[in-house]
């Protein structure tokens, strides 16, 4: 092989190596920054082929995918100073590669450590503002929303975005579970007793109201009955008086017949009287015509 041909091959090889060191690609799942002696000189690369100066410049690439952190359960204290364990996960992604590189030197591990510190502080703060009941049920969604907002605001300085924060499970620590459960059981019993007492009070009120209404109704009915009876007696007395004025003898006869009917109108009635008693005056004066 001649020297000229060998030299040509060396030159072609150098060119290929230089091309390989000068070109870099960015795909749609990546974002890249160009560094010149450790200083960021360019970013916001579109997917495709790009160029750099070999050795003098280098490129750092970061994923645009959503990353997830599953941390160990965190011990926190509620407003009543009750110890609880919170199991959670965080989803995040890099949104500003320049800020991310500047604050973490491009290390995902450093970013995760700082993000976990932010999230843990947020969990301690938000749980410390709430009671046990609010933390485990009533305000669970609001609690996660507040923690996500706090973590997102703090994480902006890292060039990352907290996409989601979820509390998977909230448990009482083992040493306080019996006392907490007893306290909750006593609280439920107290609430149940209050509800029963309110029910009994309402029942007594309804019962007394009904009794009072019954008494009023009976009194009104008795009053109306006595009034009607009095009016009837007055009308009867008026009729009797008119009848007496028209024919006193017939009136006396009618009253006697009415007395006979009332005193001897039922089977088995017995009267022990003198036959010549005034009571039988009209019976003694009556005659039966022979057939």
Secondary structure, 3 states (H helix, E strand, C coil): CCHHHHHHHHHHHHHHHHHHHHEEEECCCEEEEEEECCEEEECCCCCEEEECCCCCEEEEEEECCCEEEECCCEEEECCCCCEEEEEEEEEEEECCHHHHHHHHCCCHHHHHHHHHHHHHHHHHHHHHCCCHHHHHHHCHHHHHHHHHHHHHHHHHHHCEEEEEEEEEEEEECCCCHHHHHHHHHHHHHHHHHHHHHHHHHHHHHHHHHHHHHHHHHHHHHHHHHHHHHHHHHHHHHHHHHHHHHHCHHHHHHHHHHHHHHHHHCCCCCCCCCCCCCHHHHHHHHCCCCCC
